[in-house]
């Protein structure tokens, strides 16, 4: 039996111009088409950290426990 996993397509773009520019993001579930929109990187990271616990289990392809996530887009 395969381990449960989550897959999302991530889109990032800069909104506004000059000093008022800020990053926006959206996640889309490729299986359902459901989209989540985020007005800041902090909101995106908060969403990812709140995902079901099974999605934050270390796997053979690497540790996905969220410890390497950052709210810094650069």
C-alpha positions, 0 to 999 in steps of 0.5 A: 500500500502506498503512503498517503501524499498530497500534491499541489501546483504552486503559483507565485506572482508579484502584485502591485508595483514599487515599494508596495509590491508583495508576493501572492500565491495559490495552490491547486489540487491537481486531482480535484481542481480545488484552489487556495489563494494566499495574500502573503507568504506567511499565509501560505506557510501557515496553510502548509503547516496546518496540513494533515499530520500524515502529510508531514511524515518523513518519507524515503524521498526526504523529510517533509515535516515543514522544518525547512519551510520559510516565509522568505520567498527569496 
